[in-house]
Amino acid sequence: MMASPSPKNEHQFGITAALSLSEPSDIDLTRNQDLEKFLAQAGLRESQEEAILRERALGQLDKIMKLWVRKVCANKGYKGQLLELANAKIFTFGSYRLGVHSPGADIDTLCIGPCYATREEDFFIVLHSMLWAMQEVTELHAVPDTHVPVLKFKFDGISIDLLYARLATWVIPENLDISQDSILCSMDEQSVRSLNGCRVADQILQLVPDVETLRTTLRCIRLWARRRGVYSNVTGFLGGISWALLVARICQLYPKAVPSMLVSRFFRVYTQWKWPNPVMLCKIDTGTLHLAVWDARKNPKDRTHVMPIITPSYPCMNSSYNVSLSTRKVLMEQFEFGNGVCQARHLRGTFPHVVSSPDYSRVFSLLCCSNLFVVLQAVELRHADWSLLFQDYPFFSAYKNYLQIDVMAFCEDDLRTWKGWVESRLRWLTLQIERNTSGIVQCHLHPFSYVDFSKSVHHTAFFMGLSCSQERKEFDLHEPVEEFKIFVSSAFRQKPGMEICVSHVRRKQIPIFVFQEGDQSSRPQRCAIKASNSSKFEGCKKEEEGSLLSGQMFNVSQQSVYTLHKRHKVGTSSRDGVSSSHAVSQEIIDNFEAGEIRKSSEREVQGCLLASNHQLKDETTGSKMQDRESRMVLTASRKHNMNVSSGNWLERESRSKALGFVRPVISQAIIGTPLGQATNGQSSCGSGVSVIAVKGHYLESGSHSHDVQMCTDPGRNEFRGYFLGGKTSGRDWKHLTR
């Protein structure tokens, strides 16, 4: 029997109880409407005309498969009733079966045939010849030497991936039920894996509380994964079935949530998931057929899986077996990115203007995450729409060094076959490089290919980003690259003209054909890697780094960093008699436009995240407070100082978790009132400068309440600095100026 779904009640779906049974709020419903609107504009649903073409293509394919089995039966000399009953059945699976396929997507199809129709001879030779002779069939090529062998082709313009499973019976009935485990008896491993796709799709639809909610959420996550470059099983990321299983588990944990809530919970849950603990929709069924089932406790090979996502149908398998440590790291970075954007949207809805008693832990845990400037972009500048979550990942500015793998052939058909073979082996190259360098060099294989139409031969290129985790290390990649080329060529029947070339390119040398028009934007440097030749590069010493967008870094000069330590204290006096306090040397982020950090013509803009666990001494009260959390410090060059005039600027109730100066400033800034809105008190930020963020009662002590302001030049939308002022009865604002 297949793994039975858990009872569908409000208490539990899957193997554990729900994390929340909360109904969606009005804000959640509004966000969900925005999400539905975004999906409609993204064009994720096919037209009625295309749906009809797909159904017609599947109908024609069913007839072809029945004709093929009859031909095989006759060729093998079978006659009489067996020839009359010769039959085959096709089933769909994957995104088409789940109802989440997008326009132009291929249809994952399984053909089930009788015992006398073999895969090696009849499927890949006889059927291949039949399809080759048909006018409706184009772009036909076979991929027999993979985990799941497949025939790929287009039928009347509809892309089809055709798998084959051979039953241990002589006749295939029209009412064949594939849900029964008995169908797997005496079936070869490749047939079991092929058939498992259909059984898993059916199980997923049965194991979630609401199918339509699953479909909408899965459409979102699939779109996000494609745009962030992590939707690809063959390159070591996650394929369609793995993403479906991850989303289905979130649906189980939040059974009453709407898709907008589930998207946010998706990133929240999987950024905190303790891999390699497996994701499962139901308990693993060991079955009675003695088939191999995933079990890390018993199987040594299963213990090597770093990100197991287990299929629910018997025999349970790991759908993410291709994921390596390096690809899991990339996936987790992208989960962090998604979580940062979704948390920003939540803060925007929860704290639209001024917060009188904010949840410090929530605000500052968000601020100290690797997506600080995603948050600033999304919340402070009021751009927290869904498009920010789905922005493309800038792969070609994420690394300083890349490997370029060029694949060439004389004709288009040869290139299609040769490209498919090379692509299926690229993961082997990444593993070889990581083994050869003891994991110090990590590879990020881009799941897309690019064509250089200027070449005289048919061509496609793959790219792999390289990063180094240690300082001053030099590696020669010549050996793993040559081994890869030999491995690819020796295991494939190459035709004349089939060539492969692997070369090292720096970021500035990325060929123009990979970029769309106007898409050669660069971003802050990640890790300095110095290339020495085509397959040799050196990791240079990393400077202090601050984490911006997930996967982005920008350098920090250590000479310009000043922490809020007692030995760096500088006392100043206020004109209105407010007690002396710290003067902090900070880096002012000058060009803060649309949430992006860029270099100023006057000075280099730099920043960092500094972890501190030291004693702070307040000059007014003499009390000592210890900051046990990570402190965000925006540092400054020495020639640009900002003075603080305040009293005891640490909230008494939070002494045990003293927040310091900069973090309350930033928290107030990102949730402050919009540009130009009137504020409490008088502001004198200077000519042509307006106030964005104002009064928030974040810093309260005794009779003083300190307000934070953020000023910009509205003419250039240029960030001018943070302002901290102490206000008592009858007194004006005090400003921290440059």
Helices and strands as residue ranges (DSSP letters): E 12-13, E 16-17, H 26-42, H 48-75, H 81-84, E 89-93, H 94-98, E 107-113, I 119-127, H 128-132, E 137-143, E 150-155, E 158-166, G 181-184, H 189-207, H 211-227, H 240-253, H 259-271, G 302-304, H 325-350, H 360-367, H 372-375, I 376-380, H 386-389, G 395-397, E 401-409, H 412-436, E 441-445, E 458-468, E 473-476, H 478-490, E 499-506, G 507-509, G 512-514, E 529-533, E 536-539, E 544-547, E 553-556, G 558-560, G 566-568, E 583-585, E 608-611, E 615-617, E 624-626, E 630-633, E 641-643, G 652-657, H 662-670, E 690-691, E 699-701, E 704-713, E 718-727
